[in-house]
Structure formats: structure tokens, C-alpha cells
Amino acid sequence: MEQHTIDIVEREHQQEKWIEVTDHIRLQMKSNTPRANEPLPDEPCIFRVHEGLCHVNEKAYTPMLVSIGPYHHGHPKLLPMEKHKEHYFELLLQRNNQRNEEYLDSMKKLEERARKYYANPTDHLNSGEFVKMMLNDACFVIEFLVGIHEYFLVKHQHQLRQEGQQLCHVSDNTIVKVSWMRMHICQDLILLENQLPFFVLSEFYSMSCRRTENPNQKHPTLIELAKYPITCMLPRRDKIQFENRHFNESKHFLDLVQMFVIILVSQSMQSTPPPELEEAGVTFEERKEVSMFDIVFEHGHFKIPKFEVCDSTEIFFRNIIAYEQHSSDDKPKYFTDYTFFMDLLIKSKEDVNKLRRNKVIDNMLGDDEAALMFKNLGKGKIILQHFCYAKLCSKVNAHCETWWYRGVASLKPDYFKNMWVTVATFAVAFLLLLTLTQTVISVITMLASLSPR
């Protein structure tokens, strides 16, 4: 690996130009603060990505197939999916023998609270348009998640546990069956600008479960339905446990992903890497059965959990980082810090290649593309003083500043590159030691003979 300088102080000047942008966002959020005699609203948590992040790769924040929420509603390229949304809403009503008036009345009651979840203006939609948009989008997400759940239940078990349990909408759900559409929609669901308040989804899912064709049917929770989109988008296939009650407090789908990560991450993570890693003999290996953020450094060895880099990795990272950067929650910025850390490690395609050979990266892209991705992910971010890898960086820097490790590492390329060269090196060193010993003995003997008795 080429020389890397990991002095966090050197990066502080890159953050100054974004302070003004961050202050603007804070003021924008404070402008929604109620007066003393008004009830306290939910704090805005669905944002448009600020220019500091967006200009690097605007497409990473733009939905490919389906708009969810008001920010991209009505975009010409997304209009074809509006018919699918209406179809999904009809399927939901038919399946549960319900009337659309029930859902419309419920959404009207939720409108005021839902609008307050959006940090940017939504007044381009009047009340009727906003209610209809939110209702169609929420029911689409619900039916999509239920469809995926049923589809994989049938696919993996080959038969349902009870005869006739398969729901009618599964057979009609072309979107779920077509893999490329399914993956693109999962990708769209984790975009920061493409979110719905989670309480809206919960309300309509609860309504849809009240009356079904089979009254004895046990419904999965909405959190359980979210398992597939989350697992297929995470760079590391961690095992998801959904029993934690805090998941029900999620603000929206992307917040659910962040909350899952915060709960999953190991409490032992001390929580970044040093200059001239190659010259200091630092090596890398895969660390198994831990969270992707649980990186350790011991005796000159980095142990990094394996993660996957593919076409959707940049989109996933960008949106979860954007949410962390915009959010005022006092939560660890794990994804922001993680990508900053990897940007310090990866400076070239050779670095990607070394991590791949050591089974740290499962790279589905070219080495050049992966290196460029991490480089670009580092642009526009603000790293707070509570950097979770700060202690790790200090530990690695201390290792690299030790003359012994640097000296040993400098000998390896020439004198320890394979077994025979290593044996020859030790043999020469042994002969030199014998020669030196013989010389010392001869000198001592000569001096003893010259001394008077």
C-alpha cells in the first residue's frame, strides 16, 4: 500500500466550507419549531440532500423507478409507476374487503403531522393531492413488502403451511417476481429524499390486518416485512434480529436501517489508519462473526469484517450518510465515520486489490471503480470530534512510528520474499555472526598474549 497519512487534523480545512450549509439546515429545522401554546410536533427528519453532498453524485439520491413522498412526486420518468400504485391500493382493499373511504379519512387525520416530518416545503401539493399521494405511496410500500414476504415464503418452502394461504396479490405481483424491478425498488426505498413517515405505514398496515380473508392468519410485523430490503442493501449480510422494541420507534425506512445498525454494532468497538502502512509492515485479514463496523488493530494486524462492494453500494452509503449528516439526533454517525475511515485506507486500486486478496473486500466492481467510490464518498462530509475510530487511528499511528517495525518491514521485500530467500538470509546472518565471534575471540586472545604476566 502506498504511503497514507491519517492525520485527522489535516482534513479539518475541508469541513469549514460546509459549516455554513449545516447552519442553514439547522435554522431551517428550527423555523418549524412551534410556539409555546402549540403542541410539540415531530421534528423534521426527511430532508432534501444539501448541495455539499449532492453535487458529487446527484443520481445517487434520485429514485430510479418509484417516487415515495412529496419530493419526487410527479417526476415524468416516475409516472409509469403511479398506475402500479393505484393497482396495489385496489389489491389491498380487495384482499381485506375494505373501502377506500376508510383509508382516505384516516390519512386526512394524519396529514398535518405527516407534513411536519419533511424539512423542506411540501406546499406545492394541496391537501387533497397530499392525502392521495401519501395514501397511494404508503399502500404501495405495504403491498410491495407483503408481496416480497409471501413470494419468498412460497419460493423457499415450495408449499405453504396451510392450503390456500397464498394471497391473490402474490400471483398478480409482477413487480415482486421480476428481480431487476424488485432490486431497484428496494434501492429506491432507502433513498433519503424518498421516505414516508413510519407512523403512516404503521397505521395503514394495521388497518390492512384488521380484516382478512383468513381471520386465523398470523400476520408478520411491519418491521419483519422490512427484512428483505434491508438485508439486500446492506454491504454486509449481518443477521437481523427484529425483537428489539426500539425498531418500532423508527421515523422512516432509512432511520430503521440506521437504528438496526446502532443496535447491532458491538459494544466492544473502541472506536482511525496511520502513515506509511506498508513501510510499517501492517497486514490485513478478515474478521468474522461481528458487525461491519467492528474493526480492530492488534500487533500490526488489521482485522476488518468482510463487506461487499457492488453497483448499489455507493447509493446505499450516500443516502444513509446524508441522513446522518442532516439529522440532529445525538446518535453515533457510524456510516459517516466508517466511509471516512475506509477512504483513509483506500487511496488506489492497489489498496483495493490488497484488501480483496486478504478477503476483506468482496469486490464486484473494478479495483479502480471501488477506489474512486471511496474517494468520492469522502467529499462533502463533516466529521465530528467524536470520531468513533479515533482511538484505533492513534493506536496504528503509534505502531507505525516504532523504528523496530519499520526496520523489519523494510527488510521483507528484499530478504524475506519467499522461503528460500529467507533461509539464505538467515544462513548469511549466521555466518556473519560466526565470523564476528571468531574475530572477537582472536582479538581477545591477542590482547591477552601481549599483556605482561
C-alpha distance (Angstrom), angle and dihedral (degrees) to the residues before:
residue distance angle dihedral
M1 . . .
E2 3.77 . .
Q3 3.76 121.5 .
H4 3.77 113.4 -65.4
T5 3.76 125.8 -169.5
I6 3.75 112.6 -157.0
D7 3.74 102.7 -176.1
I8 3.78 105.8 142.3
V9 3.79 90.8 -160.0
E10 3.82 90.5 66.1
R11 3.80 90.0 61.6
E12 3.77 96.5 52.7
H13 3.81 93.1 88.0
Q14 3.82 88.9 61.3
Q15 3.77 89.8 59.8
E16 3.80 98.5 53.3
K17 3.79 95.4 77.0
W18 3.80 90.7 56.9
I19 3.81 96.3 50.9
E20 3.78 90.3 83.2
V21 3.81 90.1 51.8
T22 3.80 91.4 49.9
D23 3.80 91.9 48.9
H24 3.79 89.1 51.9
I25 3.80 90.1 54.1
R26 3.80 91.7 48.9
L27 3.81 91.0 51.0
Q28 3.78 90.3 47.2
M29 3.79 90.1 54.5
K30 3.82 92.8 45.5
S31 3.79 89.9 53.4
N32 3.78 87.5 69.7
T33 3.81 92.4 56.1
P34 3.84 110.8 122.3
R35 3.75 126.7 -124.8
A36 3.77 119.3 -101.3
N37 3.80 93.5 -97.5
E38 3.81 94.4 50.5
P39 3.81 125.7 84.9
L40 3.78 114.4 -99.2
P41 3.84 108.7 -101.1
D42 3.77 127.4 -148.4
E43 3.80 109.5 -85.2
P44 3.83 114.4 -107.0
C45 3.78 108.9 -96.5
I46 3.83 105.6 161.1
F47 3.79 110.7 80.2
R48 3.74 143.3 177.3
V49 3.80 107.2 -119.2
H50 3.80 111.4 -104.0
E51 3.78 121.1 -118.2
G52 3.80 93.9 -107.3
L53 3.81 89.9 68.8
C54 3.78 101.0 24.5
H55 3.81 99.3 58.2
V56 3.83 93.0 64.7
N57 3.81 94.6 61.5
E58 3.80 115.1 -7.4
K59 3.82 92.6 176.3
A60 3.80 90.1 64.7
Y61 3.81 89.3 69.7
T62 3.82 97.7 41.3
P63 3.83 122.2 90.1
M64 3.79 117.3 -116.6
L65 3.82 101.4 -156.8
V66 3.78 114.1 0.2
S67 3.79 136.1 35.1
I68 3.80 116.4 -142.3
G69 3.78 117.1 -170.3
P70 3.82 130.2 -1.2
Y71 3.81 103.9 -61.1
H72 3.83 97.4 77.2
H73 3.78 97.9 19.8
G74 3.80 112.5 136.0
H75 3.79 96.3 17.2
P76 3.84 106.2 154.5
K77 3.81 96.8 -128.5
L78 3.84 91.0 51.9
L79 3.80 97.4 48.5
P80 3.87 95.5 93.8
M81 3.80 89.1 68.3
E82 3.81 91.6 58.5
K83 3.81 89.6 78.3
H84 3.79 89.8 52.7
K85 3.81 89.5 51.7
E86 3.81 91.3 54.3
H87 3.81 89.7 47.0
Y88 3.79 91.4 50.9
F89 3.80 90.7 50.1
E90 3.81 89.9 52.6
L91 3.81 90.6 49.3
L92 3.79 90.7 52.0
L93 3.81 92.0 50.7
Q94 3.82 92.9 46.4
R95 3.77 93.5 47.2
N96 3.79 92.4 52.2
N97 3.81 98.8 32.9
Q98 3.78 91.7 -123.3
R99 3.81 136.9 141.9
N100 3.79 124.7 -119.4
E101 3.81 90.5 -129.5
E102 3.81 89.2 71.1
Y103 3.78 91.6 57.6
L104 3.80 94.2 42.1
D105 3.80 92.0 52.6
S106 3.79 90.6 47.9
M107 3.81 93.3 49.4
K108 3.81 91.8 49.2
K109 3.79 88.5 58.3
L110 3.81 90.5 50.9
E111 3.82 97.1 44.8
E112 3.80 99.5 93.6
R113 3.78 94.2 47.9
A114 3.81 92.2 43.9
R115 3.81 93.5 53.3
K116 3.81 90.1 55.6
Y117 3.80 90.1 61.3
Y118 3.81 89.8 69.1
A119 3.79 115.9 81.2
N120 3.79 92.6 -162.3
P121 3.83 124.6 62.1
T122 3.81 119.0 -79.3
D123 3.80 96.6 179.3
H124 3.81 91.7 109.8
L125 3.82 83.1 83.3
N126 3.79 118.1 63.6
S127 3.79 120.6 -141.3
G128 3.79 95.9 -89.0
E129 3.80 93.7 46.3
F130 3.80 92.7 46.4
V131 3.82 93.4 49.1
K132 3.81 93.0 48.0
M133 3.80 92.5 45.6
M134 3.81 93.6 49.5
L135 3.80 92.5 45.8
N136 3.80 94.9 49.7
D137 3.79 92.9 44.2
A138 3.81 94.4 47.4
C139 3.80 93.4 48.1
F140 3.81 90.3 46.5
V141 3.81 91.6 54.1
I142 3.81 91.5 46.2
E143 3.81 94.4 48.8
F144 3.79 91.2 44.4
L145 3.81 92.0 52.9
V146 3.80 92.9 43.9
G147 3.80 89.7 47.4
I148 3.79 92.2 52.8
H149 3.79 91.0 47.7
E150 3.80 92.9 51.4
Y151 3.81 93.4 41.6
F152 3.78 94.4 55.8
L153 3.78 92.0 40.1
V154 3.80 88.5 59.4
K155 3.78 94.4 39.3
H156 3.79 97.4 51.7
Q157 3.78 99.7 36.7
H158 3.83 94.6 38.5
Q159 3.75 89.1 -145.9
L160 3.77 135.4 37.5
R161 3.75 120.5 -108.4
Q162 3.78 91.5 -120.2
E163 3.78 125.6 36.4
G164 3.77 112.3 -106.0
Q165 3.81 94.7 14.8
Q166 3.79 93.3 124.6
L167 3.78 110.0 104.3
C168 3.79 120.7 -127.1
H169 3.78 94.0 -122.2
V170 3.82 92.4 61.4
S171 3.79 92.7 67.3
D172 3.81 90.4 46.4
N173 3.77 94.6 44.6
T174 3.79 101.4 103.7
I175 3.79 92.5 163.9
V176 3.80 92.1 60.6
K177 3.80 93.2 47.5
V178 3.82 95.8 49.7
S179 3.80 104.7 79.5
W180 3.80 98.8 -154.1
M181 3.82 92.3 50.9
R182 3.78 91.2 45.6
M183 3.81 92.0 52.3
H184 3.81 94.8 45.5
I185 3.80 91.7 51.0
C186 3.80 91.3 48.5
Q187 3.79 86.3 51.9
D188 3.80 91.5 49.6
L189 3.81 91.0 51.0
I190 3.81 92.8 63.7
L191 3.82 96.5 50.6
L192 3.80 112.3 116.7
E193 3.81 93.6 -136.2
N194 3.81 91.3 47.9
Q195 3.81 102.2 63.6
L196 3.80 138.6 123.2
P197 3.81 124.8 -156.6
F198 3.78 106.7 -93.8
F199 3.79 92.5 -133.7
V200 3.84 88.7 63.5
L201 3.80 91.4 54.1
S202 3.80 90.6 45.9
E203 3.80 92.8 50.6
F204 3.79 95.3 51.7
Y205 3.79 94.1 41.1
S206 3.79 89.6 53.3
M207 3.80 89.5 49.7
S208 3.80 91.3 49.8
C209 3.81 91.3 52.6
R210 3.79 96.2 51.8
R211 3.78 95.2 78.3
T212 3.78 122.6 26.9
E213 3.78 137.3 156.4
N214 3.78 89.4 -105.8
P215 3.85 111.0 44.8
N216 3.82 90.7 -169.0
Q217 3.78 93.2 56.0
K218 3.77 114.8 119.6
H219 3.77 112.0 -137.6
P220 3.81 123.5 -147.6
T221 3.77 115.1 -123.9
L222 3.78 119.3 -102.0
I223 3.80 88.4 -112.5
E224 3.80 90.3 56.1
L225 3.79 90.6 50.4
A226 3.79 89.1 56.9
K227 3.81 91.0 61.6
Y228 3.81 97.4 93.5
P229 3.83 98.8 49.6
I230 3.80 91.0 46.5
T231 3.80 96.7 47.1
C232 3.80 94.3 44.9
M233 3.81 91.8 52.6
L234 3.82 101.5 41.9
P235 3.83 113.3 99.3
R236 3.81 88.0 -134.8
R237 3.79 123.6 45.7
D238 3.78 97.4 -130.3
K239 3.79 118.0 174.0
I240 3.79 108.3 -104.2
Q241 3.78 120.6 -141.4
F242 3.80 113.0 -165.0
E243 3.76 100.3 -172.6
N244 3.79 94.5 95.3
R245 3.79 109.5 109.8
H246 3.82 92.5 -148.2
F247 3.80 90.2 74.9
N248 3.80 88.9 73.6
E249 3.80 88.5 62.2
S250 3.81 92.3 63.7
K251 3.80 115.4 133.3
H252 3.80 95.1 -149.2
F253 3.80 141.0 -22.9
L254 3.80 96.3 -76.9
D255 3.80 90.2 47.2
L256 3.81 87.3 54.3
V257 3.82 89.0 57.4
Q258 3.80 91.4 50.6
M259 3.80 92.4 45.9
F260 3.79 90.5 50.8
V261 3.80 90.4 53.1
I262 3.81 94.0 47.9
I263 3.80 91.0 52.2
L264 3.79 93.3 42.9
V265 3.79 98.5 48.5
S266 3.79 114.5 101.1
Q267 3.79 117.4 -102.4
S268 3.79 88.5 -141.4
M269 3.80 93.6 66.8
Q270 3.80 104.8 117.6
S271 3.37 92.4 -165.9
T272 7.74 134.0 -121.5
P273 4.59 142.2 46.0
P274 3.77 123.9 -122.0
P275 3.72 141.2 -134.7
E276 3.79 122.2 -69.8
L277 3.79 98.2 4.1
E278 3.79 92.9 177.0
E279 3.79 93.5 52.1
A280 3.81 90.4 50.9
G281 3.80 92.9 52.9
V282 3.82 95.2 -115.8
T283 3.80 112.9 170.2
F284 3.79 134.4 -168.0
E285 3.77 135.7 -138.4
E286 3.79 138.7 166.4
R287 3.78 119.2 -93.1
K288 3.79 113.3 -151.4
E289 3.80 136.7 -153.8
V290 3.81 96.8 19.2
S291 3.78 138.5 98.3
M292 3.81 116.4 -76.5
F293 3.82 88.8 -115.1
D294 3.81 95.5 54.9
I295 3.82 99.5 99.5
V296 3.81 120.1 164.0
F297 3.80 135.8 -173.9
E298 3.79 119.8 -153.6
H299 3.80 130.1 167.2
G300 3.77 94.6 -19.6
H301 3.81 94.5 -44.8
F302 3.79 126.5 114.4
K303 3.78 113.2 -149.6
I304 3.80 108.0 -162.9
P305 3.82 126.2 175.0
K306 3.78 111.0 -116.5
F307 3.80 116.5 -105.3
E308 3.78 135.7 -178.6
V309 3.79 126.7 -118.2
C310 3.81 114.9 -161.7
D311 3.80 141.0 139.3
S312 3.81 94.2 -69.6
T313 3.82 97.1 44.0
E314 3.80 96.3 89.0
I315 3.81 92.7 47.6
F316 3.79 91.5 50.5
F317 3.81 94.4 47.4
R318 3.79 94.1 44.5
N319 3.78 95.0 53.4
I320 3.79 97.7 43.9
I321 3.83 89.0 46.4
A322 3.81 90.5 48.9
Y323 3.80 89.3 52.7
E324 3.80 91.7 49.6
Q325 3.81 91.2 48.0
H326 3.81 94.0 49.4
S327 3.79 98.0 39.7
S328 3.80 120.3 95.3
D329 3.82 91.8 -157.2
D330 3.78 114.7 125.1
K331 3.79 93.1 -124.9
P332 3.82 129.1 129.4
K333 3.81 111.8 -90.6
Y334 3.79 93.7 -134.1
F335 3.80 98.5 161.5
T336 3.81 93.5 44.1
D337 3.80 91.9 50.3
Y338 3.81 93.6 41.7
T339 3.82 94.8 54.0
F340 3.82 90.5 43.9
F341 3.80 88.7 52.9
M342 3.82 92.6 48.5
D343 3.80 89.7 48.5
L344 3.80 87.3 57.8
L345 3.79 91.1 50.9
I346 3.80 98.0 42.7
K347 3.78 117.1 58.1
S348 3.79 102.3 143.3
K349 3.78 144.5 13.2
E350 3.82 88.1 -94.4
D351 3.79 89.3 62.5
V352 3.81 91.1 50.9
N353 3.79 89.8 48.1
K354 3.80 92.0 51.9
L355 3.81 92.8 50.1
R356 3.79 90.3 46.5
R357 3.83 92.4 50.9
N358 3.80 88.7 50.7
K359 3.84 90.4 51.5
V360 3.79 94.2 -115.4
I361 3.82 94.4 117.1
D362 3.78 126.0 41.4
N363 3.81 94.6 -158.7
M364 3.80 118.4 -163.4
L365 3.81 91.4 172.3
G366 3.77 131.6 63.2
D367 3.80 115.8 -79.6
D368 3.81 89.6 -115.5
E369 3.81 91.5 52.1
A370 3.80 93.4 48.8
A371 3.82 92.5 49.3
L372 3.82 91.1 48.8
M373 3.80 90.8 48.3
F374 3.81 93.4 57.1
K375 3.79 90.7 43.5
N376 3.81 91.5 54.2
L377 3.80 93.1 43.7
G378 3.79 87.9 63.0
K379 3.80 93.4 59.3
G380 3.79 119.8 100.6
K381 3.81 96.7 7.4
I382 3.78 125.1 129.9
I383 3.81 113.4 -142.7
L384 3.77 112.3 -154.0
Q385 3.80 124.1 -142.5
H386 3.82 89.9 -106.3
F387 3.80 92.0 73.6
C388 3.79 105.1 169.9
Y389 3.83 93.8 -145.5
A390 3.82 95.8 48.6
K391 3.82 95.4 106.4
L392 3.77 90.9 46.6
C393 3.79 91.0 52.7
S394 3.78 91.7 50.0
K395 3.79 90.2 50.6
V396 3.79 92.7 51.3
N397 3.80 92.9 45.0
A398 3.80 89.7 53.2
H399 3.81 89.9 51.3
C400 3.79 92.9 50.7
E401 3.78 92.9 49.4
T402 3.83 91.4 58.3
W403 3.82 108.7 105.1
W404 3.83 93.8 -147.7
Y405 3.79 95.2 60.3
R406 3.78 91.7 45.1
G407 3.77 91.7 49.5
V408 3.79 94.5 49.4
A409 3.80 91.7 45.4
S410 3.81 92.0 51.7
L411 3.83 90.5 57.0
K412 3.80 95.6 51.1
P413 3.84 100.2 77.5
D414 3.82 93.7 53.9
Y415 3.79 105.4 27.4
F416 3.81 107.6 25.8
K417 3.81 104.7 35.0
N418 3.85 93.9 118.6
M419 3.79 140.7 2.9
W420 3.85 97.5 -93.9
V421 3.78 94.3 47.2
T422 3.81 88.7 48.2
V423 3.83 91.9 51.1
A424 3.79 90.6 47.6
T425 3.80 90.9 49.1
F426 3.80 92.4 52.6
A427 3.82 90.6 45.2
V428 3.81 91.9 53.5
A429 3.80 90.5 45.2
F430 3.82 89.4 50.9
L431 3.82 92.3 50.0
L432 3.79 90.5 48.3
L433 3.79 89.3 51.1
L434 3.84 91.5 50.5
T435 3.82 91.1 47.6
L436 3.79 91.1 49.3
T437 3.81 91.1 47.6
Q438 3.81 91.5 49.5
T439 3.80 91.0 49.0
V440 3.80 92.3 50.4
I441 3.80 91.5 48.7
S442 3.81 91.2 49.3
V443 3.79 92.1 50.4
I444 3.81 91.8 48.7
T445 3.82 90.8 48.6
M446 3.81 92.2 49.4
L447 3.78 92.7 48.7
A448 3.79 90.5 48.8
S449 3.79 91.6 52.5
L450 3.81 92.7 51.2
S451 3.77 95.7 49.7
P452 3.89 115.0 97.7
R453 3.76 117.3 -106.5
